[in-house]
Amino acid sequence: MAAHDDAVKTLSEQIKKSIEALKQSMTKIRTGRANAAMLDGVRVSYYGTPTPLAQCAAVAVPEPRLITVKPWDKGILKDIEKALLEANLGLTPQNDGEIIRLPIPPLTEQRRKEIAKQVKATGEEHKVAIRNDRRDANEKLKVLLKDKVITEDDNKRAGEKVQKETDAGIAQVDDVVAKKEKEVLEV
């Protein structure tokens, strides 16, 4: 493998990581629908140890506007309820002694627009990260050219590949953002 191909491959891997991180952060953004991924960041004090909610309870979405949390050990029901309140999800847990229900209230039009702006801002952050990765790849190519490891022609071809990878990555970010935005604005 040529040295300039290594720079392009590294860029490609970085872009894939950025896209995955974007998709992960989009699952945490609340829409009008229930999504079990909304609770991924919740940690419960389970025998004094902060434990992910999914490791001490069954999280389910039985209806489009309801998430249920059924602990495997009923003794931690209060701890789970406390963790859900502290997580600042904008949801009020309803504990019936067996299971915790999290009803998802419908979003107002103003709140939907705020969330759509948040989605766009998150997408823009990831676009900037991809552009920074492009800059790093171009810097590597300049160093290789300066050290005479690659020729001018190789540098030009590699630069074009870098730009194509960047454009493709930004297009993927736009797709993810557009889908999430549509989901948020859907009534």
Secondary structure as UniProt FT lines:
FT   HELIX           3..28
FT   HELIX           36..39
FT   TURN            40..41
FT   STRAND          43..46
FT   TURN            47..48
FT   STRAND          49..52
FT   HELIX           53..55
FT   STRAND          57..63
FT   TURN            64..65
FT   STRAND          66..71
FT   HELIX           74..76
FT   HELIX           77..86
FT   TURN            87..88
FT   STRAND          94..95
FT   STRAND          100..103
FT   HELIX           109..146
FT   TURN            147..148
FT   HELIX           152..185
//
